[in-house]
Amino acid sequence: MKKTYNKILTQLNQWDPSVMLTYLPNDSGKYRKIVLNENEENDIISPAIKAAVNEGTPAVVFENNQKVFIEPFYPKERLIILGGSGHLRNLCRQF
């Protein structure tokens, strides 16, 4: 499990969005987690999962009688202000 989250953190540190798919078992079986780069094309992803990923919010979809929990991760946005007078820079920084 630690390896999974380290992969997400590495991708985020490289400003690369990622998504974690958790396939939940129907019975007492094991769950399965897959971490993908958001831009990565992968044949195992169904159109329903791709649509949910494109929305950018966590979601649950059903695929082959199995629940799939989708968690998108995006790098924290930053605003870099270059130049400008001190008054404008300080006003922009407040937002």
Secondary structure as a PSIPRED ss2 file (coil, helix, strand):
# PSIPRED VFORMAT (PSIPRED V4.0)

   1 M C   1.000  0.000  0.000
   2 K H   0.000  1.000  0.000
   3 K H   0.000  1.000  0.000
   4 T H   0.000  1.000  0.000
   5 Y H   0.000  1.000  0.000
   6 N H   0.000  1.000  0.000
   7 K H   0.000  1.000  0.000
   8 I H   0.000  1.000  0.000
   9 L H   0.000  1.000  0.000
  10 T H   0.000  1.000  0.000
  11 Q H   0.000  1.000  0.000
  12 L H   0.000  1.000  0.000
  13 N H   0.000  1.000  0.000
  14 Q C   1.000  0.000  0.000
  15 W C   1.000  0.000  0.000
  16 D C   1.000  0.000  0.000
  17 P C   1.000  0.000  0.000
  18 S E   0.000  0.000  1.000
  19 V E   0.000  0.000  1.000
  20 M E   0.000  0.000  1.000
  21 L E   0.000  0.000  1.000
  22 T E   0.000  0.000  1.000
  23 Y E   0.000  0.000  1.000
  24 L E   0.000  0.000  1.000
  25 P C   1.000  0.000  0.000
  26 N C   1.000  0.000  0.000
  27 D C   1.000  0.000  0.000
  28 S C   1.000  0.000  0.000
  29 G C   1.000  0.000  0.000
  30 K C   1.000  0.000  0.000
  31 Y C   1.000  0.000  0.000
  32 R E   0.000  0.000  1.000
  33 K E   0.000  0.000  1.000
  34 I E   0.000  0.000  1.000
  35 V E   0.000  0.000  1.000
  36 L E   0.000  0.000  1.000
  37 N E   0.000  0.000  1.000
  38 E C   1.000  0.000  0.000
  39 N C   1.000  0.000  0.000
  40 E C   1.000  0.000  0.000
  41 E C   1.000  0.000  0.000
  42 N C   1.000  0.000  0.000
  43 D C   1.000  0.000  0.000
  44 I C   1.000  0.000  0.000
  45 I C   1.000  0.000  0.000
  46 S C   1.000  0.000  0.000
  47 P H   0.000  1.000  0.000
  48 A H   0.000  1.000  0.000
  49 I H   0.000  1.000  0.000
  50 K H   0.000  1.000  0.000
  51 A H   0.000  1.000  0.000
  52 A H   0.000  1.000  0.000
  53 V H   0.000  1.000  0.000
  54 N H   0.000  1.000  0.000
  55 E H   0.000  1.000  0.000
  56 G C   1.000  0.000  0.000
  57 T C   1.000  0.000  0.000
  58 P C   1.000  0.000  0.000
  59 A E   0.000  0.000  1.000
  60 V E   0.000  0.000  1.000
  61 V E   0.000  0.000  1.000
  62 F E   0.000  0.000  1.000
  63 E E   0.000  0.000  1.000
  64 N C   1.000  0.000  0.000
  65 N C   1.000  0.000  0.000
  66 Q E   0.000  0.000  1.000
  67 K E   0.000  0.000  1.000
  68 V E   0.000  0.000  1.000
  69 F E   0.000  0.000  1.000
  70 I E   0.000  0.000  1.000
  71 E E   0.000  0.000  1.000
  72 P E   0.000  0.000  1.000
  73 F E   0.000  0.000  1.000
  74 Y C   1.000  0.000  0.000
  75 P C   1.000  0.000  0.000
  76 K C   1.000  0.000  0.000
  77 E C   1.000  0.000  0.000
  78 R C   1.000  0.000  0.000
  79 L C   1.000  0.000  0.000
  80 I C   1.000  0.000  0.000
  81 I C   1.000  0.000  0.000
  82 L C   1.000  0.000  0.000
  83 G C   1.000  0.000  0.000
  84 G C   1.000  0.000  0.000
  85 S C   1.000  0.000  0.000
  86 G H   0.000  1.000  0.000
  87 H H   0.000  1.000  0.000
  88 L H   0.000  1.000  0.000
  89 R H   0.000  1.000  0.000
  90 N H   0.000  1.000  0.000
  91 L H   0.000  1.000  0.000
  92 C H   0.000  1.000  0.000
  93 R H   0.000  1.000  0.000
  94 Q C   1.000  0.000  0.000
  95 F C   1.000  0.000  0.000
